[in-house]
């Protein structure tokens, strides 16, 4: 093979040559290290003090301003390895339900939180009493807005059994929250709302949640609920609402309320203490049906029907037959003999009646005597018979002393009114007073006045039967007798005669002289008189 056929290596052309930008990236040999310039970083004053143990930064970290570092040393530096920002709760707030605060059963903390939420001032007396059985806010002036917080705090309270809000102004909203409280609270058993200006609208909201509720005491007296407001309560009584002690005094209840109550008692007759005083239940149709329905009760202990202008009679018969009745108040009504007769005939049938109040009724003394006479019967369980302002006679007192001497009547208490005595009071006779006055004034005659009044009228009577007062005044003035005009005209009014022709008064001398000698001169035995043909003759 010839040499021409031998391939020659092609020439190499340099297209790109990597020229290092700087040789600083390569580490110099160890022998050249001493030639490098040292960079000295001075510490700040606080870092220097910290290293000397004379400064405490507080958090344990030093601000990056005072320490030089490279990008590669950030994660390794002990002072600058800060944790990431923690989740402040955004996910939980958006995705999970809010945790509810669990309050203690006394409700104190809940009441304070509600007051803070509503921006009202808490009632200190209420807050302190939430662990007691009785909260008394009588005459306290409670703000109606704050009643909501009170009711919510008492809803789950297990201690308070009685809430007294007497004489606190409660509007419709406050009555709404009280009604919710009555329907939900199981511990609260006695609620007193007397004189709270509830009215009919407030009564509607107060009784809205009483369905199937049992309460020991509900006092809504002096609220003016009227027949309309009572209808709401009657509707709840029909739906098995049990109220053992119910006070409806002074609420302007009339015939419609009596009929509504009668209908409610047909379904629910569980009231043990009932106060219907100071109302307008005098209509016979309504009150008679109500009393008949109450007579069917087997649990009624106390009944107050005072100040209702009642005129019932036979309707009281059923009340006395209630086996559990202990107190019956019928005072300040219009009960007469018919009511007394019903009481007398059925008083022996009472089993537990302890007090019967008939005070201030138009009962006669004989009615009071007959009622008292029944106390001799040992079957009568009555211990207090109250008949104040009822007039009695002396036999009543004798009978009372006789009954109190019985062994089973030693603890009997009986009250009564004025005792009428069996005598008549003497009324002074004006004729005697006038004639004795004449005799006194003329019996003290002086030397200037020597007038005998008896002889004067006898002489006048011989000539006439009538005499005018002016003529007597003239003769008395001439005789200088101290007789005034009023005495003479009083004589004319006492012994009047027919009028004169001119219409003037006259004195009938025959009547005057006969009465004069009968009453005045009878004290003197030497004076006598005879009447002969209507002429009086006087002699010594």
Steps between C-alpha positions, in 0.01 A plus 500: 500500500629826408534781740248707315229268593571547873227720652614804672339623824267789436586823667317588828323831512420653835138609499450597872750525773381515859693775655441528874366831605701508816748278665361581843271204485798269514652460838865606506754268636550495873834669478337807348230541768703742705503742215122547511352807665303430814161665534434587862135561589459711808220413740245759603491626853198286591653185349823566687314542824299187424818296447639637823184393680402858583197532275178300472300570183192347656381274220828311466542610139721771350379721221651423156617855472799428723618168352643457150403182325485349156212338318630153583527568873143614569355161584801391701542809714368441856371855535307519172323167470154650569191273491233557240187703577242287680140474383298754705182290468371608164426148382326405823291818490392433142455124503424396858209610731575747775556352845221588741580613851377271773352698790450379858149400605452802725494734195705776663771512234244475223305794648809721506589409139146577386504836674832583334363392162182709545697794644293521818596521866455171691269497802725415791221369722385263228854380430562425868172316545543254213635239742211549745146365487336844506584809292316802639494802266190655650474878432848486340423691181633234264563616144270302266790460255701316762226242556619313189845440651343391829268252336771347280730462801222334704393260226751232605542612861443222753485702820243781471144389580332839559527825302329810640466802266225685686443862388749492211383640166502214246425566134387248237858395414581428865181294531607301192831399658331423832255277314789314336661461842180356650475251216865381505622526859432197716642637825297824508169428676382832646468823298360819654411772247267716707450864392717469186258662250485186289163573335334265250781506237761412758276222629486349151879477482541393861276195464609394150731216619306365798382191314539188721685713759461458876553805726454532876421875507407760237413842643376747237287716728442873440594490130167594336502210256120510462282235338712500183824430680348231720378314191864423406558343842174304479609355163822370657308350793295303250825362353599339830696789652514440877517805730453403862486848655347764274454865601272703270412775745411849371510424128162640391358154433129482418236261377698386195796404717274305734353302211844439345637383834202269545569340163870462580426334835299233320827377344745594774376545857835478682522845664563477875515872591288745301474876558226681301458799730451860384334408169155540341357151537165615637298388194288204622529307173877489495580467870240232571637273227856565617414410861325182390806395302733581789279283723616196301861554603672244719820703561380857566640621835450879499248716314483881518189665351504826697420842348288366212156632601368142513132444574505122463309272734449135420817493285702505824362160592739317270806689626441384857494140379853510354684238708840679493388863548664668800461876444197672344505881477164660413557838664401839357217369284119535503409172665165514676266262679487258204876447518484465878231233466715301254797523733297393804355196325834373370747609767483156659606337173839671495784262580814714510370857483713694745420867422175658378512876441160673468615847605345817357187333361143630558407211730242562772564437872269198486705352213819543701337340804383193307841452336665516842249255644621232259836507672350294781502205264820302547500395132575856390878524452506882484762673715481860372162666444558858385198733491652844540270802455190280539277633778395253768278507806551406863378141453786456251754580771329266745504220243866570423597470868306178522674349196849604610452303823473176303811283505517459122459877443780638714701609196201652319547858374188707425496867398192722467393861465308740725276355770144636487361548854133447584409852602402827332688823548301790647468802272468839672158666463539848353171607658630432847824685424314815384259505791774446758695780337202734536458401863869553576518847344189626682562332836807721557295820494659805647336807645465636150350175363238323702333277245339163566499326163227252602261774610585699188391223263194416715375856475558501125318166467182643663455741211638306201615158384770619261780747551754648263877494579536874445246570775696282745825678413337837562364394844837348598677821403258710708542265797878514451522118482824370336317302231649514150332472162632149420339357812159645418507381137615160624188494717290578193660210307450258790133582574380623160155633442324595178651781298364848547316697234828655388677164493687540827573224751288452812537312829226269626480592868298194609775261387770713652337539842406133525856392421644769724316394812557133422879523464615815675260581784464133599822549698307734731219323690322827590420560135210309348281557204150405391354510159138613508345592168849553356581761769795460739468621860821534697506538877728452798 
